[in-house]
Structure formats: structure tokens, C-alpha cells
Amino acid sequence: MNSRLAKGVMATLILFATVGAAWATDYRPLIGRWQRTDGGYVIEIKRVAADGAMQAAYFNPRPIHVSWAKASALKDHLKVEVELRDTGYPGSSYTLLYDPEKDALLGFYYQAVQKQNFDVIFVRMNQQ
């Protein structure tokens, strides 16, 4: 990710941490298929319970086992966390915040094998 885009992601995360919103406990905006802007990686959020437990799937492009997924409120914003446990994914994880204006998930991917964080953006895929 280029440094200008990374700075934009960081600015959005800082904004989310400081500004409140009334919709934070409504997890419905998270439901759907989300594609990472830098490739064919897809997170599908099928359902979110009131306690934040998520039924989610991950594809690269084949299914990768999701060991756990949850949604929560962070300073009145929607936060998504997904951990992957599969061949080549020994605890890699996503930490994302929902941006309602862009209808996007912004945040970080922790690549456990490399022990590195990467800035990522997921956009909603069109419903068919």
C-alpha cells in the first residue's frame, strides 16, 4: 500500500477513535461480502449476534478456516476482528473498522508467518 493511502487509513482510524456515532450497536451494515482492494481476498460476514459473535468465512480464493470472528463497538464505531487458522495461516488476523461514508472496512492484516502488519481496505461486493 502506498504511503499516501496508508496515511489516509491511519487518519480514518484515528477519526473513528475520537468521534462518536449512534449506529455502533447495529451490526447490520457489516453483513455481506467484502473484497480486499489489493487482491481477490474476500471476507463474507453472514450473521452477527447481539453479543458480536460473527458467522464469517474467508476466501483466498479458496476457503480458509476462520477460527473465530467477532464484531464490537470501538468508541461507538463498528470493529471487526477475524482470526484465520489453516495451512499457511497460523493465526493471521484482521482488525478492521467500518467506514459508513465509504461503505468500506479499513484496518490491518497481521500476517503471522512474516510477523508483519499490512494496511488493508475491503469494499463491499455487489449483491447479485
N, CA, C and O of each residue as an XYZ file, in Angstrom:
512
protein
N       0.864     -1.169      0.000
C       0.000      0.000      0.000
C       0.906      1.226      0.000
O       1.889      1.275      0.740
N       0.576      2.220     -0.834
C       1.431      3.391     -0.882
C       1.277      4.222      0.386
O       0.282      4.099      1.101
N       2.269      5.070      0.660
C       2.282      5.814      1.922
C       1.131      6.801      2.020
O       0.648      7.074      3.119
N       0.683      7.340      0.893
C      -0.441      8.283      0.934
C      -1.730      7.573      1.356
O      -2.492      8.087      2.175
N      -1.964      6.388      0.791
C      -3.135      5.602      1.158
C      -3.028      5.143      2.602
O      -4.018      5.173      3.333
N      -1.837      4.716      3.025
C      -1.631      4.278      4.408
C      -1.925      5.413      5.379
O      -2.536      5.191      6.425
N      -1.492      6.638      5.041
C      -1.777      7.791      5.896
C      -3.272      8.054      5.955
O      -3.794      8.443      7.001
N      -3.967      7.846      4.840
C      -5.414      8.019      4.820
C      -6.114      6.998      5.703
O      -7.062      7.331      6.415
N      -5.647      5.749      5.657
C      -6.214      4.694      6.510
C      -5.982      5.053      7.974
O      -6.899      4.959      8.790
N      -4.756      5.464      8.308
C      -4.456      5.834      9.691
C      -5.299      7.017     10.149
O      -5.794      7.017     11.276
N      -5.472      8.017      9.303
C      -6.283      9.172      9.659
C      -7.727      8.755      9.930
O      -8.360      9.257     10.859
N      -8.241      7.836      9.115
C      -9.601      7.346      9.312
C      -9.708      6.597     10.628
O     -10.681      6.784     11.359
N      -8.730      5.750     10.952
C      -8.752      5.014     12.216
C      -8.695      5.961     13.405
O      -9.400      5.754     14.393
N      -7.864      7.001     13.324
C      -7.786      7.991     14.398
C      -9.111      8.726     14.524
O      -9.587      8.956     15.636
N      -9.713      9.096     13.398
C     -11.005      9.759     13.422
C     -12.037      8.873     14.099
O     -12.815      9.348     14.927
N     -12.054      7.585     13.756
C     -13.005      6.654     14.362
C     -12.815      6.560     15.872
O     -13.786      6.390     16.610
N     -11.603      6.668     16.324
C     -11.333      6.545     17.750
C     -11.751      7.785     18.531
O     -11.856      7.735     19.756
N     -11.991      8.903     17.834
C     -12.286     10.144     18.542
C     -13.701     10.677     18.350
O     -14.134     11.540     19.114
N     -14.429     10.190     17.354
C     -15.756     10.719     17.051
C     -16.805      9.660     17.355
O     -16.603      8.496     17.009
N     -17.911     10.017     17.986
C     -18.964      9.070     18.324
C     -20.025      8.991     17.252
O     -20.158      9.895     16.427
N     -20.790      7.891     17.267
C     -21.906      7.722     16.344
C     -22.961      6.847     16.996
O     -22.638      5.958     17.784
N     -24.228      7.096     16.667
C     -25.338      6.399     17.313
C     -25.548      4.984     16.787
O     -26.187      4.186     17.472
N     -25.044      4.631     15.606
C     -25.345      3.360     14.989
C     -24.444      2.216     15.425
O     -24.568      1.113     14.893
N     -23.539      2.439     16.377
C     -22.497      1.465     16.696
C     -23.014      0.096     17.124
O     -22.350     -0.905     16.856
N     -24.167      0.009     17.775
C     -24.643     -1.297     18.223
C     -25.454     -2.018     17.153
O     -25.883     -3.150     17.375
N     -25.670     -1.409     16.024
C     -26.384     -2.030     14.908
C     -25.342     -2.637     13.978
O     -24.666     -1.923     13.237
N     -25.216     -3.970     14.022
C     -24.207     -4.657     13.235
C     -24.646     -4.953     11.811
O     -23.858     -5.502     11.041
N     -25.859     -4.615     11.433
C     -26.353     -4.933     10.087
C     -25.482     -4.399      8.956
O     -25.370     -5.076      7.934
N     -24.858     -3.225      9.073
C     -24.018     -2.748      7.963
C     -22.842     -3.671      7.636
O     -22.273     -3.579      6.549
N     -22.477     -4.549      8.555
C     -21.341     -5.443      8.331
C     -21.700     -6.660      7.480
O     -20.816     -7.282      6.890
N     -22.979     -7.002      7.413
C     -23.417     -8.194      6.702
C     -23.141     -8.038      5.202
O     -23.499     -7.028      4.596
N     -22.502     -9.048      4.619
C     -22.245     -9.027      3.186
C     -20.894     -9.603      2.839
O     -20.183    -10.132      3.694
N     -20.553     -9.491      1.569
C     -19.254     -9.961      1.058
C     -18.371     -8.742      0.820
O     -18.792     -7.759      0.210
N     -17.145     -8.828      1.311
C     -16.191     -7.731      1.250
C     -14.923     -8.202      0.555
O     -14.361     -9.232      0.926
N     -14.464     -7.456     -0.454
C     -13.254     -7.833     -1.173
C     -12.140     -6.842     -0.891
O     -12.343     -5.628     -0.909
N     -10.959     -7.387     -0.630
C      -9.794     -6.545     -0.386
C      -9.394     -5.866     -1.686
O      -9.403     -6.487     -2.748
N      -9.048     -4.598     -1.598
C      -8.755     -3.807     -2.795
C      -7.454     -4.208     -3.480
O      -7.244     -3.859     -4.642
N      -6.587     -4.925     -2.798
C      -5.306     -5.305     -3.397
C      -5.265     -6.765     -3.841
O      -4.184     -7.327     -4.016
N      -6.419     -7.376     -4.021
C      -6.412     -8.763     -4.477
C      -7.771     -9.411     -4.350
O      -8.772     -8.740     -4.098
N      -7.800    -10.721     -4.527
C      -9.053    -11.463     -4.519
C      -9.472    -11.972     -3.155
O     -10.347    -12.834     -3.074
N      -8.883    -11.474     -2.085
C      -9.227    -11.909     -0.735
C     -10.637    -11.428     -0.391
O     -10.970    -10.264     -0.609
N     -11.457    -12.324      0.145
C     -12.849    -11.983      0.439
C     -13.197    -12.418      1.857
O     -12.904    -13.543      2.262
N     -13.821    -11.523      2.601
C     -14.442    -11.846      3.881
C     -15.942    -11.807      3.650
O     -16.477    -10.822      3.141
N     -16.616    -12.881      4.026
C     -18.075    -12.919      3.955
C     -18.615    -12.955      5.378
O     -18.370    -13.903      6.125
N     -19.347    -11.919      5.739
C     -19.974    -11.862      7.061
C     -21.433    -12.236      6.870
O     -22.214    -11.494      6.273
N     -21.780    -13.401      7.390
C     -23.115    -13.952      7.175
C     -24.105    -13.506      8.233
O     -25.278    -13.267      7.947
N     -23.612    -13.397      9.466
C     -24.512    -13.059     10.570
C     -23.683    -12.508     11.716
O     -22.536    -12.907     11.916
N     -24.280    -11.574     12.477
C     -23.641    -11.052     13.680
C     -24.673    -11.095     14.795
O     -25.743    -10.498     14.675
N     -24.361    -11.797     15.877
C     -25.255    -11.887     17.028
C     -25.190    -10.594     17.843
O     -24.276     -9.789     17.667
N     -26.146    -10.406     18.718
C     -26.203     -9.203     19.552
C     -24.939     -9.038     20.395
O     -24.533     -7.914     20.690
N     -24.310    -10.166     20.788
C     -23.081    -10.089     21.592
C     -21.829     -9.886     20.734
O     -20.720     -9.822     21.264
N     -22.003     -9.784     19.409
C     -20.888     -9.541     18.497
C     -20.293    -10.785     17.865
O     -19.454    -10.676     16.971
N     -20.709    -11.972     18.308
C     -20.200    -13.197     17.687
C     -20.608    -13.198     16.216
O     -21.776    -12.995     15.885
N     -19.638    -13.428     15.347
C     -19.900    -13.370     13.910
C     -19.786    -14.744     13.279
O     -18.930    -15.548     13.649
N     -20.657    -14.996     12.328
C     -20.505    -16.147     11.447
C     -19.869    -15.575     10.187
O     -20.498    -14.815      9.451
N     -18.604    -15.953      9.944
C     -17.858    -15.366      8.835
C     -17.068    -16.441      8.097
O     -16.730    -17.484      8.657
N     -16.786    -16.165      6.839
C     -15.964    -17.036      6.003
C     -14.902    -16.170      5.337
O     -15.072    -14.961      5.179
N     -13.783    -16.828      4.944
C     -12.694    -16.120      4.297
C     -12.240    -16.939      3.087
O     -12.164    -18.166      3.146
N     -11.945    -16.249      2.006
C     -11.571    -16.913      0.760
C     -10.324    -16.254      0.170
O     -10.187    -15.031      0.187
N      -9.402    -17.097     -0.361
C      -8.161    -16.603     -0.955
C      -7.683    -17.497     -2.095
O      -6.607    -18.064     -1.901
N      -8.278    -17.705     -3.198
C      -9.716    -17.610     -3.435
C     -10.477    -18.799     -2.843
O     -11.704    -18.777     -2.740
N      -9.726    -19.838     -2.457
C     -10.367    -20.992     -1.810
C     -10.677    -20.673     -0.354
O     -10.074    -19.768      0.223
N     -11.610    -21.407      0.245
C     -11.939    -21.163      1.659
C     -10.737    -21.397      2.579
O     -10.003    -22.373      2.423
N     -10.553    -20.500      3.523
C      -9.546    -20.592      4.576
C     -10.316    -20.644      5.891
O     -11.250    -19.867      6.088
N      -9.939    -21.547      6.793
C     -10.671    -21.726      8.050
C     -10.603    -20.468      8.928
O      -9.522    -19.953      9.211
N     -11.761    -19.993      9.343
C     -11.873    -18.878     10.295
C     -12.007    -19.501     11.682
O     -13.000    -20.172     11.961
N     -11.019    -19.286     12.555
C     -11.081    -19.877     13.892
C     -12.041    -19.109     14.799
O     -12.717    -19.711     15.634
N     -12.106    -17.810     14.644
C     -13.107    -17.013     15.356
C     -13.248    -15.660     14.659
O     -12.347    -15.184     13.969
N     -14.419    -15.069     14.872
C     -14.704    -13.744     14.309
C     -15.673    -13.034     15.232
O     -16.611    -13.642     15.749
N     -15.447    -11.756     15.437
C     -16.359    -11.004     16.303
C     -16.437     -9.552     15.860
O     -15.527     -9.012     15.232
N     -17.545     -8.951     16.209
C     -17.769     -7.523     15.991
C     -17.926     -6.879     17.359
O     -18.374     -7.515     18.312
N     -17.555     -5.627     17.439
C     -17.699     -4.888     18.689
C     -17.793     -3.404     18.375
O     -17.632     -2.978     17.231
N     -18.056     -2.634     19.414
C     -18.066     -1.183     19.277
C     -16.750     -0.649     19.820
O     -16.323     -1.030     20.910
N     -16.115      0.220     19.072
C     -14.886      0.883     19.498
C     -15.152      2.373     19.415
O     -15.244      2.942     18.328
N     -15.273      2.990     20.564
C     -15.601      4.424     20.585
C     -16.818      4.691     19.701
O     -16.824      5.631     18.906
N     -17.838      3.863     19.844
C     -19.095      3.987     19.104
C     -18.968      3.701     17.604
O     -19.803      4.156     16.822
N     -17.965      2.977     17.204
C     -17.808      2.576     15.808
C     -17.740      1.065     15.723
O     -17.372      0.399     16.691
N     -18.090      0.528     14.583
C     -18.084     -0.910     14.400
C     -16.679     -1.419     14.107
O     -15.984     -0.915     13.225
N     -16.283     -2.432     14.871
C     -14.970     -3.045     14.718
C     -15.180     -4.514     14.373
O     -16.057     -5.169     14.936
N     -14.382     -5.026     13.454
C     -14.437     -6.424     13.028
C     -13.075     -7.048     13.292
O     -12.043     -6.481     12.933
N     -13.079     -8.224     13.925
C     -11.854     -8.978     14.129
C     -12.077    -10.396     13.619
O     -13.085    -11.029     13.932
N     -11.128    -10.885     12.832
C     -11.227    -12.219     12.247
C      -9.866    -12.881     12.373
O      -8.854    -12.315     11.960
N      -9.840    -14.097     12.952
C      -8.591    -14.853     13.025
C      -8.691    -16.072     12.133
O      -9.706    -16.769     12.116
N      -7.604    -16.323     11.380
C      -7.534    -17.439     10.449
C      -6.595    -18.506     11.008
O      -5.517    -18.194     11.515
N      -7.016    -19.769     10.910
C      -6.174    -20.899     11.326
C      -6.299    -21.982     10.268
O      -7.280    -22.724     10.222
N      -5.283    -22.056      9.419
C      -5.298    -23.030      8.336
C      -3.867    -23.172      7.828
O      -2.973    -22.480      8.314
N      -3.640    -24.039      6.879
C      -2.316    -24.200      6.286
C      -1.858    -22.857      5.715
O      -2.529    -22.268      4.867
N      -0.711    -22.388      6.191
C      -0.195    -21.096      5.753
C      -0.798    -19.905      6.490
O      -0.402    -18.764      6.253
N      -1.748    -20.162      7.375
C      -2.420    -19.098      8.135
C      -2.455    -19.470      9.622
O      -3.533    -19.701     10.169
N      -1.300    -19.532     10.277
C      -1.247    -19.959     11.676
C      -1.556    -18.824     12.658
O      -0.700    -18.425     13.447
N      -2.779    -18.314     12.600
C      -3.141    -17.221     13.493
C      -3.073    -15.850     12.854
O      -3.064    -14.843     13.561
N      -3.025    -15.789     11.534
C      -3.105    -14.497     10.858
C      -4.465    -13.891     11.165
O      -5.435    -14.619     11.372
N      -4.544    -12.565     11.195
C      -5.809    -11.949     11.610
C      -6.028    -10.587     10.964
O      -5.102     -9.925     10.496
N      -7.292    -10.207     10.964
C      -7.710     -8.882     10.507
C      -8.293     -8.111     11.674
O      -9.017     -8.673     12.495
N      -7.982     -6.831     11.750
C      -8.620     -5.889     12.663
C      -9.073     -4.726     11.790
O      -8.250     -4.007     11.223
N     -10.389     -4.547     11.684
C     -10.965     -3.602     10.726
C     -12.013     -2.725     11.390
O     -12.679     -3.145     12.336
N     -12.154     -1.516     10.893
C     -13.222     -0.605     11.322
C     -14.090     -0.280     10.116
O     -13.602     -0.129      8.996
N     -15.385     -0.178     10.374
C     -16.343      0.121      9.301
C     -16.436      1.624      9.086
O     -16.652      2.380     10.033
N     -16.271      2.055      7.838
C     -16.432      3.454      7.440
C     -17.756      3.564      6.697
O     -17.838      3.156      5.538
N     -18.804      4.110      7.336
C     -20.122      4.162      6.694
C     -20.171      5.080      5.477
O     -20.949      4.832      4.556
N     -19.362      6.128      5.452
C     -19.374      7.038      4.305
C     -18.832      6.372      3.048
O     -19.324      6.623      1.949
N     -17.823      5.526      3.205
C     -17.220      4.826      2.067
C     -17.784      3.422      1.902
O     -17.493      2.747      0.914
N     -18.595      2.976      2.868
C     -19.095      1.602      2.919
C     -17.926      0.648      2.709
O     -17.933     -0.190      1.807
N     -16.913      0.803      3.578
C     -15.679      0.029      3.475
C     -15.209     -0.386      4.863
O     -15.566      0.231      5.866
N     -14.405     -1.438      4.901
C     -13.739     -1.887      6.119
C     -12.261     -1.536      5.984
O     -11.605     -1.955      5.030
N     -11.742     -0.772      6.933
C     -10.364     -0.279      6.886
C      -9.600     -0.790      8.091
O     -10.145     -0.838      9.194
N      -8.365     -1.165      7.902
C      -7.599     -1.591      9.063
C      -6.323     -2.294      8.717
O      -5.598     -1.895      7.805
N      -6.044     -3.375      9.471
C      -4.765     -4.046      9.394
C      -4.936     -5.554      9.246
O      -5.873     -6.151      9.777
N      -4.001     -6.150      8.509
C      -3.895     -7.597      8.400
C      -2.593     -7.983      9.057
O      -1.530     -7.509      8.656
N      -2.659     -8.847     10.071
C      -1.451     -9.374     10.695
C      -1.117    -10.688     10.020
O      -1.871    -11.655     10.128
N       0.012    -10.731      9.321
C       0.465    -11.924      8.622
C       1.382    -12.667      9.591
O       2.534    -12.280      9.790
N       0.856    -13.747     10.196
C       1.546    -14.434     11.282
C       2.865    -15.075     10.861
O       3.805    -15.097     11.655
N       2.964    -15.595      9.648
C       4.200    -16.238      9.203
C       5.326    -15.202      9.138
O       6.440    -15.461      9.595
N       5.033    -14.037      8.571
C       6.031    -12.976      8.437
C       6.122    -12.095      9.683
O       7.057    -11.307      9.830
N       5.134    -12.238     10.583
C       5.051    -11.400     11.784
C       5.046     -9.909     11.415
O       5.768     -9.101     11.999
N       4.194     -9.571     10.410
C       4.105     -8.193      9.937
C       2.646     -7.770      9.831
O       1.760     -8.591      9.600
N       2.416     -6.471     10.005
C       1.103     -5.870      9.788
C       1.094     -5.173      8.437
O       2.085     -4.575      8.019
N      -0.055     -5.266      7.760
C      -0.249     -4.596      6.479
C      -1.550     -3.812      6.530
O      -2.559     -4.318      7.022
N      -1.540     -2.578      6.025
C      -2.763     -1.791      5.900
C      -3.627     -2.409      4.814
O      -3.129     -2.764      3.745
N      -4.926     -2.540      5.085
C      -5.834     -3.131      4.108
C      -7.149     -2.370      4.069
O      -7.539     -1.707      5.030
N      -7.813     -2.483      2.942
C      -9.153     -1.914      2.748
C      -9.992     -2.980      2.059
O      -9.561     -3.588      1.079
N     -11.190     -3.200      2.579
C     -12.166     -4.081      1.945
C     -13.350     -3.237      1.506
O     -13.822     -2.384      2.257
N     -13.829     -3.473      0.296
C     -15.026     -2.796     -0.205
C     -16.129     -3.827     -0.389
O     -15.867     -4.999     -0.659
N     -17.350     -3.375     -0.241
C     -18.494     -4.260     -0.369
C     -18.618     -4.735     -1.815
O     -18.524     -3.944     -2.753
N     -18.829     -6.029     -1.975
C     -19.061     -6.589     -3.313
C     -20.527     -6.433     -3.647
O     -21.380     -6.523     -2.763
N     -20.831     -6.201     -4.906
C     -22.217     -6.040     -5.336
C     -22.998     -7.315     -5.077
O     -22.505     -8.421     -5.300
N     -24.230     -7.144     -4.599
C     -25.125     -8.285     -4.402
C     -25.695     -8.699     -5.751
O     -26.054     -7.845     -6.562
N     -25.781    -10.005     -5.997
C     -26.291    -10.466     -7.280
C     -27.563    -11.227     -7.122
O     -28.132    -11.690     -8.110
